[in-house]
Amino acid sequence: MLHSAMTSSQARIAETLETFYGAADRSSEGAMAGHAYKRSVDDLDSSFVRELVWMSTAFVFYWLSIAIVLTGWPIPDYHF
């Protein structure tokens, strides 16, 4: 899975906060804040990966289509 340095660092911080506050008391404000921070970092990480995959896929298909046009490869014409 792809991770940026920022989200990897934030995930480690979130794990530490959740472990630290979770060990003391799960219903305390600190535990809830640590859990909320971890959840938001996980959401950020998943959205980052999703955007990165989408952009890399679009980049590959864009240049592949240009290569097909420039080399004169036949483009199939499907009629259903």
Distance bins in CASP14 RR format, pairs under 12 A and 6 or more apart:
PFRMAT RR
TARGET T0000
AUTHOR 0000-0000-0000
RMODE 2
METHOD distances of the structure
MODEL  1
1 7 0 0 0 0 0 1 0 0 0 0 0
1 8 0 0 0 0 0 1 0 0 0 0 0
1 11 0 0 0 0 0 1 0 0 0 0 0
1 45 0 0 0 0 1 0 0 0 0 0 0
1 46 0 0 0 0 1 0 0 0 0 0 0
1 48 0 0 0 0 0 1 0 0 0 0 0
1 49 1 0 0 1 0 0 0 0 0 0 0
1 50 0 0 0 0 0 1 0 0 0 0 0
1 52 0 0 0 0 0 1 0 0 0 0 0
1 53 0 0 0 0 1 0 0 0 0 0 0
2 8 0 0 0 0 0 1 0 0 0 0 0
2 45 0 0 0 0 1 0 0 0 0 0 0
2 46 0 0 0 0 0 1 0 0 0 0 0
2 48 0 0 0 0 1 0 0 0 0 0 0
2 49 1 0 1 0 0 0 0 0 0 0 0
2 50 0 0 0 0 0 1 0 0 0 0 0
2 51 0 0 0 0 0 1 0 0 0 0 0
2 52 1 0 1 0 0 0 0 0 0 0 0
2 53 1 0 0 1 0 0 0 0 0 0 0
2 54 0 0 0 0 0 1 0 0 0 0 0
2 55 0 0 0 0 0 1 0 0 0 0 0
2 56 0 0 0 0 1 0 0 0 0 0 0
3 9 0 0 0 0 1 0 0 0 0 0 0
3 10 0 0 0 0 1 0 0 0 0 0 0
3 11 1 0 0 1 0 0 0 0 0 0 0
3 12 0 0 0 0 0 1 0 0 0 0 0
3 41 0 0 0 0 0 1 0 0 0 0 0
3 42 0 0 0 0 0 1 0 0 0 0 0
3 44 0 0 0 0 0 1 0 0 0 0 0
3 45 1 0 0 1 0 0 0 0 0 0 0
3 46 0 0 0 0 0 1 0 0 0 0 0
3 48 1 0 0 1 0 0 0 0 0 0 0
3 49 1 0 0 1 0 0 0 0 0 0 0
3 52 0 0 0 0 1 0 0 0 0 0 0
4 10 0 0 0 0 1 0 0 0 0 0 0
4 11 0 0 0 0 0 1 0 0 0 0 0
4 41 0 0 0 0 0 1 0 0 0 0 0
4 44 0 0 0 0 1 0 0 0 0 0 0
4 45 0 0 0 0 1 0 0 0 0 0 0
4 47 0 0 0 0 0 1 0 0 0 0 0
4 48 1 0 1 0 0 0 0 0 0 0 0
4 49 0 0 0 0 1 0 0 0 0 0 0
4 51 0 0 0 0 0 1 0 0 0 0 0
4 52 0 0 0 0 1 0 0 0 0 0 0
5 11 0 0 0 0 0 1 0 0 0 0 0
5 12 0 0 0 0 0 1 0 0 0 0 0
5 45 0 0 0 0 0 1 0 0 0 0 0
5 48 0 0 0 0 0 1 0 0 0 0 0
6 12 0 0 0 0 0 1 0 0 0 0 0
6 13 0 0 0 0 0 1 0 0 0 0 0
6 41 0 0 0 0 1 0 0 0 0 0 0
6 44 0 0 0 0 1 0 0 0 0 0 0
6 45 0 0 0 0 1 0 0 0 0 0 0
6 48 0 0 0 0 1 0 0 0 0 0 0
7 13 0 0 0 0 0 1 0 0 0 0 0
7 14 0 0 0 0 1 0 0 0 0 0 0
7 38 0 0 0 0 0 1 0 0 0 0 0
7 40 0 0 0 0 0 1 0 0 0 0 0
7 41 1 0 0 1 0 0 0 0 0 0 0
7 42 0 0 0 0 1 0 0 0 0 0 0
7 43 0 0 0 0 0 1 0 0 0 0 0
7 44 1 0 1 0 0 0 0 0 0 0 0
7 45 1 0 1 0 0 0 0 0 0 0 0
7 46 0 0 0 0 1 0 0 0 0 0 0
7 47 0 0 0 0 1 0 0 0 0 0 0
7 48 1 0 1 0 0 0 0 0 0 0 0
7 49 0 0 0 0 1 0 0 0 0 0 0
7 51 0 0 0 0 0 1 0 0 0 0 0
7 52 0 0 0 0 0 1 0 0 0 0 0
8 14 0 0 0 0 0 1 0 0 0 0 0
8 15 0 0 0 0 0 1 0 0 0 0 0
8 41 0 0 0 0 1 0 0 0 0 0 0
8 44 0 0 0 0 0 1 0 0 0 0 0
8 45 0 0 0 0 1 0 0 0 0 0 0
8 48 0 0 0 0 0 1 0 0 0 0 0
8 49 0 0 0 0 0 1 0 0 0 0 0
9 15 0 0 0 0 0 1 0 0 0 0 0
9 16 0 0 0 0 0 1 0 0 0 0 0
9 41 0 0 0 0 1 0 0 0 0 0 0
9 44 0 0 0 0 0 1 0 0 0 0 0
9 45 0 0 0 0 0 1 0 0 0 0 0
10 16 0 0 0 0 0 1 0 0 0 0 0
10 17 0 0 0 0 0 1 0 0 0 0 0
10 34 0 0 0 0 0 1 0 0 0 0 0
10 37 0 0 0 0 1 0 0 0 0 0 0
10 38 0 0 0 0 1 0 0 0 0 0 0
10 39 0 0 0 0 0 1 0 0 0 0 0
10 40 0 0 0 0 1 0 0 0 0 0 0
10 41 1 0 1 0 0 0 0 0 0 0 0
10 42 0 0 0 0 1 0 0 0 0 0 0
10 43 0 0 0 0 0 1 0 0 0 0 0
10 44 1 0 0 1 0 0 0 0 0 0 0
10 45 1 0 0 1 0 0 0 0 0 0 0
10 48 0 0 0 0 0 1 0 0 0 0 0
11 17 0 0 0 0 0 1 0 0 0 0 0
11 18 0 0 0 0 0 1 0 0 0 0 0
11 37 0 0 0 0 0 1 0 0 0 0 0
11 38 1 0 0 1 0 0 0 0 0 0 0
11 39 0 0 0 0 0 1 0 0 0 0 0
11 40 0 0 0 0 0 1 0 0 0 0 0
11 41 1 0 1 0 0 0 0 0 0 0 0
11 42 1 0 0 1 0 0 0 0 0 0 0
11 43 0 0 0 0 0 1 0 0 0 0 0
11 44 0 0 0 0 1 0 0 0 0 0 0
11 45 1 0 0 1 0 0 0 0 0 0 0
11 46 0 0 0 0 0 1 0 0 0 0 0
11 48 0 0 0 0 0 1 0 0 0 0 0
11 49 0 0 0 0 0 1 0 0 0 0 0
12 18 0 0 0 0 0 1 0 0 0 0 0
12 19 0 0 0 0 0 1 0 0 0 0 0
12 37 0 0 0 0 0 1 0 0 0 0 0
12 38 0 0 0 0 0 1 0 0 0 0 0
12 41 0 0 0 0 1 0 0 0 0 0 0
12 45 0 0 0 0 0 1 0 0 0 0 0
13 19 0 0 0 0 0 1 0 0 0 0 0
13 20 0 0 0 0 0 1 0 0 0 0 0
13 34 0 0 0 0 1 0 0 0 0 0 0
13 37 1 0 0 1 0 0 0 0 0 0 0
13 38 0 0 0 0 1 0 0 0 0 0 0
13 40 0 0 0 0 0 1 0 0 0 0 0
13 41 1 0 0 1 0 0 0 0 0 0 0
14 20 0 0 0 0 0 1 0 0 0 0 0
14 21 0 0 0 0 0 1 0 0 0 0 0
14 33 0 0 0 0 0 1 0 0 0 0 0
14 34 1 0 0 1 0 0 0 0 0 0 0
14 35 0 0 0 0 1 0 0 0 0 0 0
14 36 0 0 0 0 1 0 0 0 0 0 0
14 37 1 0 1 0 0 0 0 0 0 0 0
14 38 1 1 0 0 0 0 0 0 0 0 0
14 39 0 0 0 0 1 0 0 0 0 0 0
14 40 0 0 0 0 1 0 0 0 0 0 0
14 41 1 0 1 0 0 0 0 0 0 0 0
14 42 1 0 0 1 0 0 0 0 0 0 0
14 43 0 0 0 0 0 1 0 0 0 0 0
14 44 0 0 0 0 1 0 0 0 0 0 0
14 45 0 0 0 0 1 0 0 0 0 0 0
15 21 0 0 0 0 0 1 0 0 0 0 0
15 22 0 0 0 0 0 1 0 0 0 0 0
15 34 0 0 0 0 1 0 0 0 0 0 0
15 35 0 0 0 0 0 1 0 0 0 0 0
15 37 0 0 0 0 0 1 0 0 0 0 0
15 38 1 0 0 1 0 0 0 0 0 0 0
15 41 0 0 0 0 1 0 0 0 0 0 0
15 42 0 0 0 0 0 1 0 0 0 0 0
16 22 0 0 0 0 0 1 0 0 0 0 0
16 23 0 0 0 0 0 1 0 0 0 0 0
16 34 0 0 0 0 1 0 0 0 0 0 0
16 37 0 0 0 0 0 1 0 0 0 0 0
16 38 0 0 0 0 1 0 0 0 0 0 0
16 41 0 0 0 0 0 1 0 0 0 0 0
17 23 0 0 0 0 0 1 0 0 0 0 0
17 24 0 0 0 0 0 1 0 0 0 0 0
17 30 0 0 0 0 1 0 0 0 0 0 0
17 31 0 0 0 0 1 0 0 0 0 0 0
17 32 0 0 0 0 0 1 0 0 0 0 0
17 33 1 0 0 1 0 0 0 0 0 0 0
17 34 1 0 1 0 0 0 0 0 0 0 0
17 35 0 0 0 0 1 0 0 0 0 0 0
17 36 0 0 0 0 1 0 0 0 0 0 0
17 37 1 0 1 0 0 0 0 0 0 0 0
17 38 1 0 0 1 0 0 0 0 0 0 0
17 39 0 0 0 0 0 1 0 0 0 0 0
17 40 0 0 0 0 0 1 0 0 0 0 0
17 41 0 0 0 0 1 0 0 0 0 0 0
18 24 0 0 0 0 0 1 0 0 0 0 0
18 26 0 0 0 0 0 1 0 0 0 0 0
18 30 0 0 0 0 1 0 0 0 0 0 0
18 31 1 0 0 1 0 0 0 0 0 0 0
18 32 0 0 0 0 0 1 0 0 0 0 0
18 33 0 0 0 0 1 0 0 0 0 0 0
18 34 1 0 1 0 0 0 0 0 0 0 0
18 35 1 0 1 0 0 0 0 0 0 0 0
18 36 0 0 0 0 1 0 0 0 0 0 0
18 37 1 0 0 1 0 0 0 0 0 0 0
18 38 1 0 1 0 0 0 0 0 0 0 0
18 39 0 0 0 0 1 0 0 0 0 0 0
18 40 0 0 0 0 0 1 0 0 0 0 0
18 41 0 0 0 0 1 0 0 0 0 0 0
18 42 0 0 0 0 0 1 0 0 0 0 0
19 26 0 0 0 0 0 1 0 0 0 0 0
19 31 0 0 0 0 0 1 0 0 0 0 0
19 34 0 0 0 0 1 0 0 0 0 0 0
19 35 0 0 0 0 0 1 0 0 0 0 0
19 38 0 0 0 0 1 0 0 0 0 0 0
20 28 0 0 0 0 0 1 0 0 0 0 0
20 30 0 0 0 0 1 0 0 0 0 0 0
20 31 0 0 0 0 1 0 0 0 0 0 0
20 33 0 0 0 0 0 1 0 0 0 0 0
20 34 0 0 0 0 1 0 0 0 0 0 0
20 35 0 0 0 0 0 1 0 0 0 0 0
20 37 0 0 0 0 0 1 0 0 0 0 0
20 38 0 0 0 0 0 1 0 0 0 0 0
21 27 0 0 0 0 0 1 0 0 0 0 0
21 28 1 0 0 1 0 0 0 0 0 0 0
21 29 0 0 0 0 1 0 0 0 0 0 0
21 30 1 0 1 0 0 0 0 0 0 0 0
21 31 1 0 1 0 0 0 0 0 0 0 0
21 32 0 0 0 0 1 0 0 0 0 0 0
21 33 1 0 0 1 0 0 0 0 0 0 0
21 34 1 0 1 0 0 0 0 0 0 0 0
21 35 1 0 0 1 0 0 0 0 0 0 0
21 36 0 0 0 0 0 1 0 0 0 0 0
21 37 0 0 0 0 1 0 0 0 0 0 0
21 38 0 0 0 0 0 1 0 0 0 0 0
22 28 0 0 0 0 1 0 0 0 0 0 0
22 29 0 0 0 0 0 1 0 0 0 0 0
22 30 0 0 0 0 1 0 0 0 0 0 0
22 31 1 0 1 0 0 0 0 0 0 0 0
22 32 0 0 0 0 1 0 0 0 0 0 0
22 33 0 0 0 0 0 1 0 0 0 0 0
22 34 0 0 0 0 1 0 0 0 0 0 0
22 35 1 0 0 1 0 0 0 0 0 0 0
22 38 0 0 0 0 0 1 0 0 0 0 0
23 30 0 0 0 0 0 1 0 0 0 0 0
23 31 0 0 0 0 1 0 0 0 0 0 0
23 34 0 0 0 0 0 1 0 0 0 0 0
24 30 0 0 0 0 1 0 0 0 0 0 0
24 31 1 0 0 1 0 0 0 0 0 0 0
24 32 0 0 0 0 0 1 0 0 0 0 0
24 34 0 0 0 0 0 1 0 0 0 0 0
25 31 1 0 0 1 0 0 0 0 0 0 0
25 32 0 0 0 0 0 1 0 0 0 0 0
26 32 0 0 0 0 1 0 0 0 0 0 0
26 34 0 0 0 0 0 1 0 0 0 0 0
26 35 0 0 0 0 1 0 0 0 0 0 0
27 35 0 0 0 0 0 1 0 0 0 0 0
28 34 0 0 0 0 1 0 0 0 0 0 0
28 35 0 0 0 0 0 1 0 0 0 0 0
29 35 0 0 0 0 0 1 0 0 0 0 0
29 36 0 0 0 0 0 1 0 0 0 0 0
30 36 0 0 0 0 1 0 0 0 0 0 0
30 37 0 0 0 0 1 0 0 0 0 0 0
30 38 0 0 0 0 0 1 0 0 0 0 0
31 37 0 0 0 0 0 1 0 0 0 0 0
31 38 0 0 0 0 0 1 0 0 0 0 0
32 38 0 0 0 0 0 1 0 0 0 0 0
32 39 0 0 0 0 0 1 0 0 0 0 0
33 39 0 0 0 0 0 1 0 0 0 0 0
33 40 0 0 0 0 0 1 0 0 0 0 0
34 40 0 0 0 0 1 0 0 0 0 0 0
34 41 0 0 0 0 1 0 0 0 0 0 0
34 42 0 0 0 0 0 1 0 0 0 0 0
35 41 0 0 0 0 0 1 0 0 0 0 0
35 42 0 0 0 0 0 1 0 0 0 0 0
36 42 0 0 0 0 0 1 0 0 0 0 0
36 43 0 0 0 0 0 1 0 0 0 0 0
37 43 0 0 0 0 0 1 0 0 0 0 0
37 44 0 0 0 0 0 1 0 0 0 0 0
38 44 0 0 0 0 0 1 0 0 0 0 0
38 45 0 0 0 0 0 1 0 0 0 0 0
39 45 0 0 0 0 0 1 0 0 0 0 0
39 46 0 0 0 0 0 1 0 0 0 0 0
40 46 0 0 0 0 0 1 0 0 0 0 0
40 47 0 0 0 0 0 1 0 0 0 0 0
41 47 0 0 0 0 0 1 0 0 0 0 0
41 48 0 0 0 0 0 1 0 0 0 0 0
42 48 0 0 0 0 0 1 0 0 0 0 0
42 49 0 0 0 0 0 1 0 0 0 0 0
43 49 0 0 0 0 0 1 0 0 0 0 0
43 50 0 0 0 0 0 1 0 0 0 0 0
44 50 0 0 0 0 0 1 0 0 0 0 0
44 51 0 0 0 0 0 1 0 0 0 0 0
45 51 0 0 0 0 0 1 0 0 0 0 0
45 52 0 0 0 0 0 1 0 0 0 0 0
46 52 0 0 0 0 0 1 0 0 0 0 0
46 53 0 0 0 0 0 1 0 0 0 0 0
47 53 0 0 0 0 0 1 0 0 0 0 0
47 54 0 0 0 0 0 1 0 0 0 0 0
48 54 0 0 0 0 0 1 0 0 0 0 0
48 55 0 0 0 0 0 1 0 0 0 0 0
49 55 0 0 0 0 0 1 0 0 0 0 0
49 56 0 0 0 0 0 1 0 0 0 0 0
50 56 0 0 0 0 0 1 0 0 0 0 0
50 57 0 0 0 0 0 1 0 0 0 0 0
51 57 0 0 0 0 0 1 0 0 0 0 0
51 58 0 0 0 0 0 1 0 0 0 0 0
52 58 0 0 0 0 0 1 0 0 0 0 0
52 59 0 0 0 0 0 1 0 0 0 0 0
53 59 0 0 0 0 0 1 0 0 0 0 0
53 60 0 0 0 0 0 1 0 0 0 0 0
54 60 0 0 0 0 0 1 0 0 0 0 0
54 61 0 0 0 0 0 1 0 0 0 0 0
55 61 0 0 0 0 0 1 0 0 0 0 0
55 62 0 0 0 0 0 1 0 0 0 0 0
56 62 0 0 0 0 0 1 0 0 0 0 0
56 63 0 0 0 0 0 1 0 0 0 0 0
57 63 0 0 0 0 0 1 0 0 0 0 0
57 64 0 0 0 0 0 1 0 0 0 0 0
58 64 0 0 0 0 0 1 0 0 0 0 0
58 65 0 0 0 0 0 1 0 0 0 0 0
59 65 0 0 0 0 0 1 0 0 0 0 0
59 66 0 0 0 0 0 1 0 0 0 0 0
60 66 0 0 0 0 0 1 0 0 0 0 0
60 67 0 0 0 0 0 1 0 0 0 0 0
61 67 0 0 0 0 0 1 0 0 0 0 0
61 68 0 0 0 0 0 1 0 0 0 0 0
62 68 0 0 0 0 0 1 0 0 0 0 0
62 69 0 0 0 0 0 1 0 0 0 0 0
63 69 0 0 0 0 0 1 0 0 0 0 0
63 70 0 0 0 0 0 1 0 0 0 0 0
64 70 0 0 0 0 0 1 0 0 0 0 0
64 71 0 0 0 0 0 1 0 0 0 0 0
64 73 0 0 0 0 0 1 0 0 0 0 0
64 75 0 0 0 0 0 1 0 0 0 0 0
65 71 0 0 0 0 0 1 0 0 0 0 0
65 72 0 0 0 0 0 1 0 0 0 0 0
65 73 0 0 0 0 0 1 0 0 0 0 0
65 75 0 0 0 0 1 0 0 0 0 0 0
66 72 0 0 0 0 0 1 0 0 0 0 0
66 73 0 0 0 0 0 1 0 0 0 0 0
67 73 0 0 0 0 1 0 0 0 0 0 0
67 75 0 0 0 0 0 1 0 0 0 0 0
68 74 0 0 0 0 1 0 0 0 0 0 0
68 75 1 0 0 1 0 0 0 0 0 0 0
68 76 0 0 0 0 0 1 0 0 0 0 0
69 75 0 0 0 0 1 0 0 0 0 0 0
END
